[in-house]
């Protein structure tokens, strides 16, 4: 047999210029692909997040069952107050490096059969298999055909089920248990695809950190009500005191504000506060906890020297501090892409509410 040697030729030149983002981190990996390379610990954390942020919206209570005595229950979503004696759904979350096959999960079917037969719980309303790679063709077809699933489970009972339900005994398929299996509702079994789970997870405040995709679109902030709300009282009191220093008068309430310049300034500050409050709520629902507080800290750090400098009066101090807030260079915080100048003014007023800043000079 002869061997031919050829030179390695120059590969084709990329059609597009190298972009900075690709040079730094390479092409983006889709969330679904990222799930496939998760370790068992990563998958455990992902399931915990999904259960906490997503399943809790659907059920009255969600619990994770762990340990040798879990009775085939992984994550249970309870519809009512009766727990395992009421209406509930089971999510069996499996971490394998391949799609699930019937052989991977025959014992799981057996556990639900056995423990419900023994009156340890009523059968779940729905039973979902959840795995990074999903279910393979054979298991998928069985889940879609309850009659065939029942037949296959019975055929595999002695080999794959009876010795794997519990560590303390084998569970042979005697006539009584066989009758229970024949009458069991196998339509409860199905699977959640990784895309379905990711769609749920995408609505959580912790999705962007592991999977990227940016921050969701921010809704328009509400306009301030005509009457100052109790939550505004601390910073509004400070504003009126600062205006009083500027005019040399005591201003008891917003209605006493004069001249028009201060009325307009007061209106803008209230609008800014409500912008910042809307950003706080938006952050709570879309980014990991602490992200908004980190933004507040960045603003505080950027304005505190200006805040502590000498100012002719409180109004001049407010103008100087809010100007400094707009000039603070913030690049790392995930919220920076959806903030506006009013947010920064409003965050300053939030910091006044938290007693980290003060508008009056005396």
C-alpha positions, 0 to 999 in steps of 0.5 A, a space after each residue: 500500500 502506497 502513501 501519498 504526502 501532501 503539503 498542508 495548504 493555507 486555510 481559507 481567509 475568514 470573510 469577516 474582520 475579527 471583532 473585539 468580542 470574539 477575540 476576547 471570548 470566542 463565539 457565543 455558546 447558546 444556553 442550550 449548548 451550555 447546559 450540555 457541558 454543565 457538571 453535576 454541581 452546575 446542574 444542581 444549582 440550575 435546578 435549584 434556581 429553576 425551582 425557586 424562581 419558576 416553579 414557585 410561581 405555579 405551586 403553593 409550595 415547592 420542595 426538594 427531596 434528597 437522601 436515600 429515602 426520597 421515595 422517587 421524589 426529586 422536586 415536588 410542586 404542591 397545588 394545595 395544603 395536603 402535601 403528598 396526600 393532595 394534588 402534586 407534580 413531580 420533577 425528576 431531574 437527572 444529570 447524565 452526559 447523554 439523552 435518557 434511555 428507558 434503562 436509565 429510568 425504569 427504577 423511577 417508574 417502579 418507585 412511583 408505582 411501589 410507594 403509591 401502592 403502599 399508600 406513602 403518597 397519592 400518585 402525582 398529577 404529573 411526573 416530568 423527567 428533566 435532563 440536560 440532554 433530554 430523553 432519547 428516541 426510545 424513551 420519548 416514544 414510550 412516554 407518548 404511548 402509555 399502553 406500551 410504557 406499561 407493557 415495557 415496564 412489566 417486561 423489565 421489572 425483574 431485571 431492572 426494577 425489583 431490586 432497585 426500588 428500595 435498599 432494604 428489600 426486593 419488590 417482586 411483581 406479584 399478582 396484587 401489585 401487577 393488578 395495580 400496575 395494570 390500572 395505573 395511569 401512565 399518562 402522568 409521565 412525560 418530559 420537559 425539554 431543556 428548551 422549555 426549562 430554559 424558557 422558564 429560566 430566562 424570566 428569572 433575575 439570575 439567567 443573564 449571569 450564566 447564559 448571557 443574552 443581555 438585560 430585558 427591555 425596561 418598562 416606562 417608569 410611573 409618573 409621580 402622584 400629585 401628593 408626596 408619598 410616604 416613601 418620599 418623605 425623607 428626601 423631600 424633607 431634605 429638598 425643602 430644607 435645601 431650598 430654604 437655605 437657598 432662599 433664606 426662608 422656611 419652606 414647610 411644604 411643596 406648595 410654598 415653593 417659590 420661585 418657579 425655578 425651584 418648583 421645576 427643580 422639585 418636579 424633576 427630582 421627584 420624577 428622577 426618584 420614581 425613575 430610580 425606583 422603577 429601576 430598582 423594581 426592574 433590577 429585582 426581577 431581571 438581574 441577580 440580587 445585589 446588582 442594583 445595590 452595587 450600582 447605588 454604591 458606584 454612584 455613592 463612591 462617585 459623588 461623596 467627595 463632591 457631597 462633602 465639599 463646601 457649598 454655598 447652600 443646600 440647593 447648590 449642593 444638590 446641583 453639584 452632587 447630581 451633576 457629579 452623579 451623571 459624570 460617574 464612569 460606570 462600565 461593569 454593572 449590568 444595569 448600565 445599559 438600561 439606565 438614564 440620567 434621571 436614574 442617577 439623580 433619583 439614586 442620589 435621592 434614594 441615598 438620602 432616604 437611606 441616610 448616606 447622603 444629606 442635602 442640607 448643609 447645616 
